[in-house]
């Protein structure tokens, strides 16, 4: 009986305490994506709300299965809560898989939203981040995507698929993004989304990687530089196509599929100057050729490998020169230096902005071609 | 009480209570009068007067009609006395001067079981049990002859403990047949059956059986003590005994195994446990028991160990599903929506659109409805059973969803829970799970996952603190017994099952070989 009393006391205390209250799905709206943009010096928050669809009910005939609600306010939370003035349900932010930062906001100051969004328990830290380019987040959310009902679920999928297929952009989670923003010695990047007119009407497209410096976006990498960024990032990556010109004066192209690779970046001191040593080891498959010549022979493979190495090296160099031009250490070289030689970093930290653009990189690329999809000879057309 | 007593004293001469205390009179006439008072208004009593032998001696035979095998009385008692004596004893005056009682008891009547009785109370007890009592004029003693024979249910396979492989026999309502079924499997003098008589009015035979040298002696003493302390007017089923003898009789968790299967009883006896049975009930009690009852079934041991182990794992998951699924679902959709994948949440949200109740109420209603259907299914006459299940399925499964009272995923959850709860091999265990499920549902409705966790912790605390006849309820999981833990999650193959599960005070743990266990 005593136990029973204690238990009922616990239940009463816990129930009286605040914090945890039930939210029925009938009173909630499922948010698929959160957008933030600056508009007339005020924050505009847009939510893409997914409309529940019963399985078996066709949705294509009626209106698109989402609604976008937006509101402007002086702070992130003010804008968010103001949505309640015109909207009867509580937005379930925790379901949002995509956060889109507006171009203007990114170029102005991310501090406007960073604190609110990292403090909120409802914003998923593992959601994917993207920066809108030449369009507002609201417009992107309002755009219909082919074969997918919501642009907010489509963009993470597109990022994931292209990474294993063509291999240009790296998907960045919100957590990683905010971490890089707040860590000295490394700058944040995020893939960009834009709108373009296709044969199916207006649709969204991944285009470029936004480069931040401090709290601001300072520029972007084009697709070649983005590919280089993917190669240079320490760690293992897999997937993607590397196009190389066919050897031996052939006008065609050869495509190599990247199956796995590893990059190791190490700082080194040469004549009192910091030099980054980048070791790239990759493996790939011979994927296709666009000419009729008999290229795929054992004696040609070293030549193909060399060409691939050159292509990878070229991408990496393009990326390095762009980031040095923008003055943004997106590779985290500063962080590498600080863990390699903390004393050196202490000296360099304050004028890292000046040191970084002048750092030389020693790039060693080693690429092996392993397989050829069981077709061991080129298809020679006669 | 005082009033009753004084009234008794007034007509003490004839009161049955007084008569019961008396010894058998030597005069047959006195006995007859006393018995007439005792069995007044018992229309099924048969008292047969007869004279036998030379010189003619008066005899009285008493039995209850319907409890005895009349053929046996005729063949083995009446015929030898009336005819046999005359035919066999050619000499006259054969009985003259001899102890007629001894002569009759030892030489003439021929039932296999015979016992002399001294008091009228004993006469009453034997007659009520189906024996025939023979009184002889001039002797203050009677002969109780075992002539029990009544109509019984034949041995059928137990309906509540169905197995695919293994023996199909079950107990029935006659205690002797049941003990015989066990004895047939345990051909050892070490298999002991101790009996008690319980119930002031019912005078029910209760037995406790165990294998000497395996079952812990202390436990046997303790159970004996607990059984003999029972003082109740009637014992109609083993559950009467159970509620008196378990360690914590207010606990929700079952501390005994109920079974109708002699093979299961034998298996448990071989592990040093003790079985209690009651005349008139086909259910045997096995003590002590542990949590393993929730997931083990006798046919685990009759199936090859690999499929048996996998099925045991399946049962273990079904146990958790039937305990927690509805509460987890309610917690997820009303507190922790972030844990549901968006696509699934959209479907759930769509089907919940327009449902007027909070999901907790919805789950509670459906679960209660399901329990009612299940209970109705047990009581229903066979002929209407299918009709009710169709109506139930239609009402719950289809019409309620169409009417917008409940959502489709909730129906799926409740149905899955129902199926999982039928996986439980023990009806008793599944009853407990069914009760707890509602507790968990309420907790999750109030506090979400936090509530479920709080209740789980409370449940675990209760379970670890519970003992069944001194054995921790969660053994061998807590306290950990490494050598036996493998026989809980999976079914250990017989060829490595060298030792019996540990019981405090157990004398012999060796099952086979030198008894060394591979696991420890």
Interface residues (C-beta under 8 A of the other chain):
Chain A: X7 X10 X11 X14 X15 X20 X22 X23 X24 X25 X26 X28 X30 X32 X50 X52 X53 X54 X55 X57 X92 X94 X95 X97 X122 X124 X153
Chain B: X333 X334 X335 X337 X338 X342 X345 X346 X347 X348 X349 X350 X351 X352 X353 X354 X355 X358 X359 X360 X445 X446 X447 X448 X450 X454 X458
